[in-house]
Amino acid sequence: ERAQTCLRDWLALEPDNAEARYGLADLLLAAGSVEDARALLWSVVDQDDRGSGHRSMAANTLVDLAARAKALDALIDEAAARATAGAYFVQGRAHTRQRDFERAIAAYRKALEKQP
């Protein structure tokens, strides 16, 4: 709980800090607050992280959560509805997890079209 408080304080000072948002999402997952964590993970995915790697980590976490819940198709639909570069990246990861490489490539192309 103290770690969550520290990360929330950090986010109060730097609301766009992907590292802090990802860290808080990780702690929330550990505490069982899955929906709050998912919201933070999506915010990281949708942010242009300029190569910091947080988008990839957040996307992988979203895909892992969906795979464990046997909800990859629902995640793919959610990503399609969001229609952001980051969401298409998540969609590509989910298709890759399903071993549907043609759809994964199409999703990654959409992500690049949105944000080269």
N, C-alpha and C positions, 0 to 999 in steps of 0.2 A: 504494500500500500504506500509506503514511503517513496518507493521508486516511481510509482504512478504520479504521486504528488510532485516530485521533482521534474518529471517529464512534462506534466501539465503546466508547471511554472515556466519551464523552458519554452513551451509552445505559446504561452501568454506573451513572452518577449519576442519570439520568432515564429509566428503562426505558419509560415511557409516552410519551415525546416522539416524536410522529408525524413531525416535521420531520427528526429524526435518523434514524429508521427509514427514511423515504423516501429520504433522502440516501444512506444505506448501501446500500439496495436499488439505487439508481441506479449507484453505484460497482461493486457486485457484478455487475450486468448488463454494464457496460463490461468487466469482467474475465472475463466468460463464465460466471459462477456463477449460472445462470438459476434453478435450483431454490431456492437460498438466497435469492435476490432475491424470488422468488415468495412464499416464506413470509413475508418481511418485508412485502411489498406487501399480502398478505392481512391481516396484523396491523394495518396502517394502515387498510385498508378496514373492518375490523370495529370499529375504535375510533370512538367518538363524537367527531368532531373539532370540533364546535361552530362550524362555518362557516369553519374555517381553510383549507379547500380541499385539504388533503392527501388526503382520501378520494377526491375527484374525480381528482386526479393519479394516485393509486395505481390506481384503477379503470381509468382510461384506459390506463395502462401495461400492466395485466393484459390488457385487451382487445387492445391493439396487439400484445403478445407472442403471444396466441392467434391473431390474424388472420394474422400473419406465418407462423405454423406451420400455418395452415389448420386450426385446432383450436377455432374459436368454439363449436361444438356441445359439445365436451368441457368448455369453460369454463362454458357455460350449465348443464350437468349438475353440475359441481363446485359452482357457486354454489347451485343448488337443494338439493344435499345439505347444504350449510352452513347454509342457512335463517336467516341473520342479516340484519338490515337492510342492512348493507353488502354482503352477498353478493347480495341482491336488486337493489341498486343496480348492481353489476357486471353482473348478468344483464340489467338494463334497457339498459345501455350496449352489451352484446354484441348484443342484439336490435336495437337502433338501428343498429348497424354493419351488421347483416344486412338493414336496411330493413324489419324486421318490427315496425311501430310498434304494432300492437295488443298483441303480446306484451310489447313494451317498456313500454307504459303499465301493463299488468297487473303487471309486475315492480316498477315504481316504486310502484304502489299497495301492494304487499306490503311494500316497504321502509318506506313511511310508516305502515303498520299496526304494524310492529314498532317503529318509532322515529319518532313524530310530530314 
